[in-house]
Amino acid sequence: MNLSIDPKTVKGFLDPEEGEALYNNALLYSLKGPCLEIGSYCGKSALYIGSATKINNQILYSIDHHKGSEEQQPGEEYCDPDLIDETGKGINTLPFFLETLKRADLESSVSAIISSSLDAGENWKKPLGMVFIDGSHTLEAAMQDYYLWHEHILPGGLLAIHDVFPDPKDGGRPPHEIYLKAIESRLFQEVGMVKSLALLEKIS
Ligand code: MG
Protein backbone atom coordinates (compact mmCIF):
# COMPACT_ATOMS: atom_id res chain seq x y z
CA MET A 1 0.00 0.00 0.00
CA ASN A 2 1.37 3.36 -1.04
CA LEU A 3 0.01 6.29 1.01
CA SER A 4 1.77 9.65 1.05
CA ILE A 5 0.63 10.50 4.61
CA ASP A 6 -0.05 8.43 7.72
CA PRO A 7 -3.81 7.67 8.01
CA LYS A 8 -3.44 8.00 11.79
CA THR A 9 -2.98 11.76 11.26
CA VAL A 10 -6.47 12.02 9.74
CA LYS A 11 -9.61 12.14 11.89
CA GLY A 12 -12.10 9.37 11.16
CA PHE A 13 -13.69 6.10 12.17
CA LEU A 14 -12.21 3.78 9.56
CA ASP A 15 -10.24 0.83 10.91
CA PRO A 16 -6.76 0.41 9.32
CA GLU A 17 -7.65 -3.08 8.01
CA GLU A 18 -10.82 -1.70 6.44
CA GLY A 19 -8.78 1.14 4.95
CA GLU A 20 -6.30 -1.28 3.43
CA ALA A 21 -9.18 -3.30 1.94
CA LEU A 22 -10.62 -0.13 0.42
CA TYR A 23 -7.22 0.68 -1.06
CA ASN A 24 -6.73 -2.78 -2.55
CA ASN A 25 -10.25 -2.91 -3.99
CA ALA A 26 -10.03 0.62 -5.39
CA LEU A 27 -6.81 -0.38 -7.11
CA LEU A 28 -8.67 -3.23 -8.81
CA TYR A 29 -12.11 -1.73 -9.49
CA SER A 30 -10.96 1.73 -10.60
CA LEU A 31 -9.57 -0.04 -13.68
CA LYS A 32 -13.26 -0.25 -14.74
CA GLY A 33 -14.27 3.33 -14.01
CA PRO A 34 -14.19 6.17 -11.49
CA CYS A 35 -14.86 5.59 -7.80
CA LEU A 36 -17.39 7.44 -5.64
CA GLU A 37 -17.89 7.65 -1.90
CA ILE A 38 -20.84 8.89 0.14
CA GLY A 39 -19.52 10.47 3.32
CA SER A 40 -16.14 12.21 3.19
CA TYR A 41 -15.85 13.45 6.81
CA CYS A 42 -12.20 14.51 7.21
CA GLY A 43 -10.83 12.46 4.31
CA LYS A 44 -9.54 9.23 5.86
CA SER A 45 -11.32 6.94 3.39
CA ALA A 46 -10.56 9.38 0.53
CA LEU A 47 -6.87 8.97 1.44
CA TYR A 48 -7.07 5.18 1.00
CA ILE A 49 -9.36 5.10 -2.05
CA GLY A 50 -7.94 8.21 -3.74
CA SER A 51 -4.32 7.06 -3.40
CA ALA A 52 -5.24 3.83 -5.20
CA THR A 53 -7.38 5.41 -7.94
CA LYS A 54 -4.60 7.93 -8.59
CA ILE A 55 -2.30 5.06 -9.59
CA ASN A 56 -4.81 4.16 -12.34
CA ASN A 57 -5.24 7.83 -13.39
CA GLN A 58 -8.81 7.59 -12.21
CA ILE A 59 -10.94 10.00 -10.13
CA LEU A 60 -12.58 9.52 -6.75
CA TYR A 61 -15.75 11.59 -6.34
CA SER A 62 -16.27 12.28 -2.64
CA ILE A 63 -19.76 13.47 -1.67
CA ASP A 64 -20.57 15.13 1.64
CA HIS A 65 -22.51 18.18 2.84
CA HIS A 66 -19.72 18.47 5.43
CA LYS A 67 -22.21 19.29 8.20
CA GLY A 68 -21.71 15.94 9.95
CA SER A 69 -24.20 13.19 10.61
CA GLU A 70 -26.81 13.12 13.37
CA GLU A 71 -24.58 11.55 16.01
CA GLN A 72 -21.69 13.98 15.32
CA GLN A 73 -23.55 17.19 16.21
CA PRO A 74 -22.56 19.27 19.28
CA GLY A 75 -23.64 17.43 22.43
CA GLU A 76 -24.04 14.08 20.65
CA GLU A 77 -22.04 10.92 21.32
CA TYR A 78 -19.62 11.17 18.35
CA CYS A 79 -19.06 14.93 18.36
CA ASP A 80 -15.42 16.02 17.96
CA PRO A 81 -15.12 19.53 19.49
CA ASP A 82 -12.42 20.47 16.93
CA LEU A 83 -15.08 20.32 14.22
CA ILE A 84 -17.67 22.62 15.81
CA ASP A 85 -18.40 25.51 13.45
CA GLU A 86 -18.43 29.27 14.17
CA THR A 87 -22.10 29.21 15.25
CA GLY A 88 -21.36 26.57 17.90
CA LYS A 89 -24.50 24.74 16.82
CA GLY A 90 -23.18 22.58 14.01
CA ILE A 91 -19.99 21.06 12.68
CA ASN A 92 -17.95 21.75 9.55
CA THR A 93 -15.61 19.03 8.29
CA LEU A 94 -14.72 20.69 4.98
CA PRO A 95 -11.50 22.48 6.08
CA PHE A 96 -10.19 19.20 7.52
CA PHE A 97 -11.13 17.27 4.38
CA LEU A 98 -9.42 19.80 2.07
CA GLU A 99 -6.33 19.83 4.27
CA THR A 100 -6.09 16.03 4.04
CA LEU A 101 -6.28 16.18 0.23
CA LYS A 102 -3.60 18.85 0.14
CA ARG A 103 -1.23 17.06 2.52
CA ALA A 104 -1.69 13.78 0.61
CA ASP A 105 -1.23 15.45 -2.79
CA LEU A 106 -4.66 14.22 -3.88
CA GLU A 107 -6.18 17.55 -4.90
CA SER A 108 -6.29 16.58 -8.58
CA SER A 109 -7.28 12.94 -7.97
CA VAL A 110 -10.18 13.44 -5.56
CA SER A 111 -13.12 15.56 -6.64
CA ALA A 112 -14.93 17.03 -3.62
CA ILE A 113 -18.68 17.34 -4.17
CA ILE A 114 -20.24 19.45 -1.45
CA SER A 115 -23.81 18.24 -1.57
CA SER A 116 -26.30 15.89 -0.04
CA SER A 117 -26.22 12.39 -1.49
CA LEU A 118 -29.78 12.93 -2.80
CA ASP A 119 -29.02 16.11 -4.74
CA ALA A 120 -25.86 14.63 -6.26
CA GLY A 121 -27.45 11.25 -6.99
CA GLU A 122 -30.59 12.46 -8.74
CA ASN A 123 -28.56 14.03 -11.54
CA TRP A 124 -25.67 11.59 -11.72
CA LYS A 125 -24.79 10.18 -15.17
CA LYS A 126 -21.31 8.65 -15.06
CA PRO A 127 -20.98 4.86 -14.71
CA LEU A 128 -18.78 3.93 -11.75
CA GLY A 129 -16.25 1.19 -11.07
CA MET A 130 -16.76 1.35 -7.29
CA VAL A 131 -19.18 2.98 -4.85
CA PHE A 132 -18.46 3.20 -1.11
CA ILE A 133 -21.48 3.97 1.08
CA ASP A 134 -20.50 5.50 4.43
CA GLY A 135 -23.07 8.23 4.92
CA SER A 136 -25.88 8.82 7.39
CA HIS A 137 -26.97 5.73 9.32
CA THR A 138 -30.68 6.54 9.50
CA LEU A 139 -32.71 3.87 7.74
CA GLU A 140 -34.19 6.39 5.31
CA ALA A 141 -30.78 7.82 4.33
CA ALA A 142 -29.09 4.42 4.03
CA MET A 143 -31.90 3.06 1.82
CA GLN A 144 -31.81 6.19 -0.29
CA ASP A 145 -28.05 5.88 -0.75
CA TYR A 146 -28.44 2.28 -1.85
CA TYR A 147 -31.25 2.96 -4.34
CA LEU A 148 -29.69 6.16 -5.68
CA TRP A 149 -26.23 4.81 -6.30
CA HIS A 150 -26.26 1.05 -6.95
CA GLU A 151 -27.62 1.54 -10.47
CA HIS A 152 -24.59 3.61 -11.44
CA ILE A 153 -22.17 0.77 -10.71
CA LEU A 154 -20.84 -0.91 -13.84
CA PRO A 155 -21.36 -4.69 -14.27
CA GLY A 156 -18.42 -6.31 -12.48
CA GLY A 157 -17.97 -3.16 -10.37
CA LEU A 158 -17.94 -2.99 -6.57
CA LEU A 159 -20.36 -1.80 -3.91
CA ALA A 160 -18.64 -1.33 -0.56
CA ILE A 161 -20.72 -0.61 2.57
CA HIS A 162 -19.26 0.51 5.88
CA ASP A 163 -20.57 -0.27 9.39
CA VAL A 164 -22.30 -3.52 8.49
CA PHE A 165 -22.93 -5.28 11.82
CA PRO A 166 -24.78 -8.60 11.61
CA ASP A 167 -25.19 -8.57 15.41
CA PRO A 168 -27.37 -5.60 16.53
CA LYS A 169 -25.41 -5.27 19.77
CA ASP A 170 -22.32 -4.22 17.76
CA GLY A 171 -23.98 -1.27 16.03
CA GLY A 172 -26.95 0.24 14.22
CA ARG A 173 -28.93 -1.71 11.65
CA PRO A 174 -29.40 0.44 8.52
CA PRO A 175 -26.05 -0.38 6.83
CA HIS A 176 -26.77 -4.06 7.48
CA GLU A 177 -30.28 -3.64 6.05
CA ILE A 178 -28.97 -2.28 2.75
CA TYR A 179 -26.33 -5.01 2.65
CA LEU A 180 -29.19 -7.55 2.86
CA LYS A 181 -31.16 -5.66 0.18
CA ALA A 182 -28.18 -5.84 -2.18
CA ILE A 183 -27.74 -9.59 -1.61
CA GLU A 184 -31.49 -10.32 -1.90
CA SER A 185 -31.69 -8.36 -5.16
CA ARG A 186 -29.33 -10.92 -6.71
CA LEU A 187 -27.63 -8.00 -8.42
CA PHE A 188 -24.62 -8.38 -6.14
CA GLN A 189 -22.55 -11.17 -4.69
CA GLU A 190 -20.40 -10.88 -1.60
CA VAL A 191 -16.69 -10.99 -2.41
CA GLY A 192 -15.38 -10.07 1.01
CA MET A 193 -16.11 -8.83 4.53
CA VAL A 194 -13.32 -7.02 6.39
CA LYS A 195 -14.47 -6.21 9.91
CA SER A 196 -17.56 -4.02 9.27
CA LEU A 197 -16.72 -3.37 5.60
CA ALA A 198 -18.90 -5.39 3.21
CA LEU A 199 -17.61 -5.87 -0.34
CA LEU A 200 -20.20 -6.77 -2.97
CA GLU A 201 -19.50 -7.24 -6.67
CA LYS A 202 -22.17 -6.38 -9.21
CA ILE A 203 -23.03 -9.47 -11.20
CA SER A 204 -22.28 -9.03 -14.90
MG1 MG B 1 -18.54 4.60 8.75
Residues whose N, C-alpha, C, O or C-beta is under 5 A from the ligand:
A	BS01	MG	D134 H162 D163
